[in-house]
């Protein structure tokens, strides 16, 4: 693969960079560069800015209101946004459910749901995992029973990221218990304001409720919210998962965080062997190995995007991408924590944002310990890495 960009692509990069710097609110960029807490308003404000330009769905084809960019252009756009300190686009709407609606939804569903996703007005959540049914999605138990023109949904979803903000949720539900487990699953869109939907936060070590439990108690859902055919949801779920696992890798954030790691290491005296001695030399070796892996990850991302552009199924490659990307996220978060030493310890967000640890230089290191703990999840969600290795091995070895 030729990684050299054409003059036209370089001009595209320059245009994106200029626009992002002109439109990204500095307060939000400051939070992203220093790993500070982003509020719902922060995330949705940026989403609406992108939506007003028609770029929230930057991977969408023109027929659905997207810019119709090439794989390289999409990559350059994401790279410039990450470099500037833009928040990650919350993926559940524009990156995950939208492609499913485009590929398998009816024209009426496309007209109904896609505009709100493209504008950033509607916040979507994902209802896949359940207690005892994480990576093994075929064992989902949340039941949807057809009653006339509606489904009645009962069950529970868990680890629902940012579900406390959700307005709509796409769910895998069981509509048939006969035959193979995969053949009885359907893909249903549910209004989270419906009676019987309850969201309960799961408080993590850092005091945040990033994930939630979602309960469905006799929730009535119109049958026209069913995507595609009943009992064919497993096919649609696999289509979505290829997008999710590509998104999890997030190579552009890895590149930005690599630079942050270098800044922290320099501030702590463990980057320059001339001042840090053998300790700095060994630590710099670890950073160098990480940087090589980030470059390799970027090439793998381009390979996946090229496969998608040509219409090939990139699920097997996306699984490998998810493995490498999630492991890299864990490595850079661990190296940041090790570089900062005791300055990485505070976990109370309010205290950190009030300057509790001391000077501004120290503040820039926070919250490293909580970031380290949070990144433990990356090798589990989106299909655990052990399961992904099985998928890759079966694809390669048969």
N, C-alpha and C positions, 0 to 999 in steps of 0.2 A: 504494500500500500504506500502510495506517494503522499507523504505528510506535508509537502510544500504547498502553500496556499497560492492561488493565482492572484494577479493584480486586482481582479474584480472582487475576490474574496477578502483581500486585505482592505480594499475600500469599504466593503460591507462592514468589516470589523471596526474601522474608524468611524463610520456613521453610527453604528450601535453604541460605541464608546461615548461619542459626543452626546447622543440622546440620553443615555443612562445618567451621565454626569449632570445633565441639565434637569433631569426629572426625578432622580432619586433623592428623597428628603435626607439631608445630612444627619439629622438625629437618628434616623433608622440605620443609616450606614454606620454611624458610630457604634450603635448597639451590636450590629453584626460583627464588625471588626474586633470588638472586645468581648464577644460571646455573652452579652448581657441579655436580660429577659426581653423577649418580644411579646407585646400584648396582641390580643386579637385585632385591635384597631391598627397596630403597626402592620401586621401581615395583610389585612384586608385593604388597607390604604394602598399598599404597593400593588396588590392584585388589581385594584380598580384603576390605578394609573396605567398598568399594562393593558387592562381591558379596554380603556378608552382609546388606546393606540391600535387595538386589535392584535396584541402580542401576548395576552395571557395564554391563549391557545396557540403558542408559537409553533407547535408541531402539527397543527391542523392543516388539512388541505383547503384550498380556496373555496371549494364547493360548500364547506361548512363555516365559512367566515374566517378561516385562518390565512396567514400570509403565503402559504404554499412554499415555504423555504426548503432548500435542499438539506441533506443531512449535515453537510459542512456548515451551512449557514446557521442551522439550529445549534450546532455545537459552539460556534463562535459567539452567538447570542448568549448562551448560558455561561460561557467563559467570561465574557465581559461583565455580565451581571454579577457573577461571583466575585470577580476581581474588584468591582466597585463597592462591594459590601451590600448588595441587595439581598433581602431575605429569600430563602428558598420558596419557590411557588408551592403552596400547599397542594399536593399532587392529586388528592382524591377526586376532585372534579375534572380539571383540564387534562390531567395526564393519565388517569385511570378509568373513570367511568365514561368520560366523553368518547374515547375510541371504541368502547363497547357499544354505546348508543349509535355511533356512526356506522359500525359494522353490522350490527344485528337488530337495532331498534327500527321501529316503523317510521315512516315520514312524519306522522303526527307526533311521535315521541321526540324525534329530532327537533322539530319546530318548537315543541313545548319546553324541552330541557336545555338544549345547547346554548341558546342566547344568554340565559342566566349564568351559565358556567363561564362563557366567553367574557362576560362583562365583569366577573368577580363579585357579582351581587349575591349569589347563592353559595352558601358554604356546605360542602358535601363531606360525609364521613363514610368510612368503610366498615361493613359488617360481615367479616369473614370468620375470624377466630372465635372459638367458644371454649368454655372450661372443658378440658380434656380433648379439644379438637383444635390444635394450633396448626402445625405443619401438615397434619393429616386432615385436610379439608373435606375429604370424602366422608368423614364420620360426623358431619354437622347434624345436629338434632333439632335446631329451631324449625318448627313445623308451620307450614302454610296450608290451610285446608280451604279448598274451593267451595264457596257457598254462593251460587248464582253468579252475579257480576262482581263479586268481591272475593278476596282471600282473607282468612282470619289467621293472624300470626301469633304464635306463642313460643317463647324461648328466651335465650340469653346470648348476647355477644359480649366479648371481653377484649381487653387491650385495644379499645377503640381510640386511636390517636386523635386528640383534640375534639373528641366527641361532645364535650360540653358546649362547643360552639356550633355544632351541626344543625342544619336546617333540613337537610335530606340525607338519607343513608341508603347505600346500595348493599343488598344482603344476599347471601347464599342461603336458601331455605329449602327444607325437605318437603317435597310434594308427593313422593312415592317411596314406599319402604320395600318394594319388591325388587328382586334382581340385584345386580351389582350396585353398591352404594353410590357410585358416580352417576348412575343413570336416573336417580330419583331426585336430583337437585335442580332448583330453578333460580333464576336471577331476578330479584324483585326490588323495585325502587319504592322507598317508604318515606313519607312525610314525617319528620321527627316531632312535629307539633300534634300528631294524631293522639287521641285519647288512648291511654294504655302504654305509651312509650315513657320509660323512666331511665334517666342517665345518672349513674352513681360514680363519682370520681374515685380513682385509685391513687392515693398519695404516695409519691416516691421518696427516695432518700433525701432529695434536695428540697422537699417540701412542695414541689409542684404536682399538679394533677394533669400531667401530659396525656395520660391514658385513662380510660373509663370502662365501666361495665354498662351495657345497654340492655334493658329488660323490655320484653314485649308481652303484654298481658291482654289477650283478645283484641289485638290491634286490627282494625278493619282497613284493608288496602284495596283500592279499585283494581279489578283484574287487568285494566288497560295499563297498569304500571308494570306488568310482566314484560321483561325484555325477551324477544324471540319466542321460542316454543317452550312450553312447560316440559320439565325434566331434561332440558338440554343446557342447563346452567353451567355444568362442568366444562363444556366447550367454551363458553363465554368467559368463565373464570380463568382458564388457561391463557386466553387471549389477553386478558387484563394483567395477569401475573408477569408476562414478558415485559410489559411497560413498567410495572412496579419494580421489578428487579433491576432493570436498567436504571431507573430513577434512584434506587437505593445506593448504587455505586457512587454517584455524585462526585465524579472526578474533579469537577471545577471547584467544588468546596474543598476537596483534598488539596488542590494546588494552593488555594488561598490559606488554608490552615497550615500547610507546610511552611509558608512564609512567616506566619505568626509563630510557629515553633522556633524558627530561626531567630526571630526578634526576642523571644523569651530566653532562648539559650544565650544569646549575646548579652542580654541584660543581667543574666545570672552568672556570667563568666565561664560558661561551659561550652562555648562555641569556638573560641580562638585559642589554639594550642600555645600561642606565644604568651598568653596571660593565664590560661587555665591548666597548662601542663598536660600530663598524660590523661587526666580525667576528661579534659576538653577534647583531646584527640580521640579517645574512645567514643565519647558522646557524638562527636561530629561524624564518626564512622557510621553510627546508627542512623543519623539524619541522612547521610549519603545513600545508605541502602534503601531507606524509605523513599527518597527522591527517585531512585531508579525504578522502584515499584510503581510510583505514581505515574511516571512516564509510560511504563508498560500498560498500566490501567487505561491511560488516555488512548493508546493505540487500540486497545480492546474495545473501548467505547465506540471509536470510529468504525470498527469492524461491525459492531452490532447495528449502528445507524445505517451503514451501507447495506446490510442485509435487509433491514426494514424498508429501505428505499427501493430495493429490487423486488420486494414482495415475498421474500423468503421468511420462513418461520425461524425467529432467532431465539426461541425459548431455551434451547440447550446452551447457546452462547450467553444468554442473559443470566442463566444460572451460574455459570463460571464468573461472569462479571459481578454478580452479587457476592459471591464468595470472596473475590479479591478486594472489591471495594469495601466491604464490611470489615475485613481484617485490617485494611489500611486505616480506616477510621479509628479502630481500637488502638492501633500502634501510635498514631500521631497524638491521640488524647493521652496515652500513657507517657509518651516522651515529654509532652508539655508538663505533665504533673511532676515527673522526675526532675525536669530542669528547674522548675520553680521551687521545689522542696517544700518547706513549711508554708510558703506563701500560697500553696495550692489548697491548703486544708479547709478554709472557711466554706460552709455549705449554706449559710442562711442568706438568701438573696437580698432581703431588705437591708441587712447589715452591710453586705458588700457594696450595695449601691449607695449607701450612706457614707462610704469611705471608712468603714470600721477598721480595715486592715492597715490604713496608714496613707502613704503618699500616692500620687497619681501613677507612678511607675508600677507600684505593687498592684494598684487597682486594675491595670491593664492585663494582669495575669489571671484575674478571677473570671468565672468560677471554674478552676481547672479540675479540682477533685470531683465536683458534681458532674462535670463533663465526662470525666473518666468513667464514673459509675454508670452514667446514662448510656454510654457507648457499648456497655456490655450487652445491650439488647440487639445490636446490629447483626450479630451472627445467628440470631434466633428468629427475628420477625421476617416476614416476606418469604417464609419457607426456610427452616433452619439449614445451616451450611452442611450438616451431615446429610440431610435429604437432598440438597442441591448436588452434592458430590455423587450420590446414587444416580440422580437424573443424568448428570454429565457422563458417568461411566457407562450407563445403559445405552446412551445415545452413541457413544464412541465405540464401545465394545459389543453392543447388541445383546 
